[in-house]
Amino acid sequence: MKKIFPFLKKSNRYKHLIGGFLVGFFAFSPLPALYVSAVAASCLELKDKLHDCPWDWIDWLMTVAGGSVSALLWLIF
């Protein structure tokens, strides 16, 4: 736990995780949840790239991971 919280606080990764979850949850289906979260993650990273920040694959993966969690919830329900 001591390593997880600092990892999530770095570069606002917890916001990427929550945002990916919300975007995927409001897709109302598992496959669109994965697709929409990947598109949202790519758009966020493109925005960063256009503002002269480097592309961060970990932020991208955290957003998609949030969408994956919501897709799993849609599969369960």
N, C-alpha and C positions, 0 to 999 in steps of 0.2 A: 504494500500500500504506500510505503514511503516513496517509491519510485513512480507509481502510477499518477499521483496527484501533480507532482512537478511536471511530468510529461504532458499531462492534459492542459496545464496552465500555460505552457510554453506556446507562443504563437497563437493563442486562443483556440487551441485544438478542441476544447470542450464545446465551443460554439459551433465548430464545424460538425461535430458529432450530433449535437442537438438539432442543428439546422438540417442536416441530412435525414435525421429521423423524422422531423416534422414534414419535410417535403415528401419523403417516401410514404409517410402515413396518410397524407392527403391525396395520394395517388389511388387509394382504395383498391389496390390489387398488387400482388407480389411482383410480377414482372415489370409493370410500369413503375413501381417503387424503385427498383434497381436502376432502371433507365433514367428516370427523372433525377435521382440523386447523383448519378454519374454526370448528367448534363449540368446540373447545378454546381457540382464540384469543378467541372471544367470551366464554367463561366466565372466562378469566383477566382480561379487561378489565372484565367485570362485577364481579368480585371487587375489583378496584382501585377501581372507581366506588363500590361500597358502603362502602369504607374511606376515602371522601372524597378520592380521588386522581382526577385527570382521565383521561378516556378517551384512550388513546394509540394513534392509528391506525398509527404506525410499528411499535410492538410487535405490533399485530394483524397487520400485513402481514408482519413477519418470521416469525411463527408459521405463517402460511399459506404463506409461501415455503418454509419447511422441509418442510411437507407436500407442496408442489408438487415439490420435489426427490425426495422419496420416491415420489410418483406417477410421475415420469419414470423412476425406477429400476424400478418395477413394470412400466411399459410396455416397457422394454428387456428385462427378464427374461421 
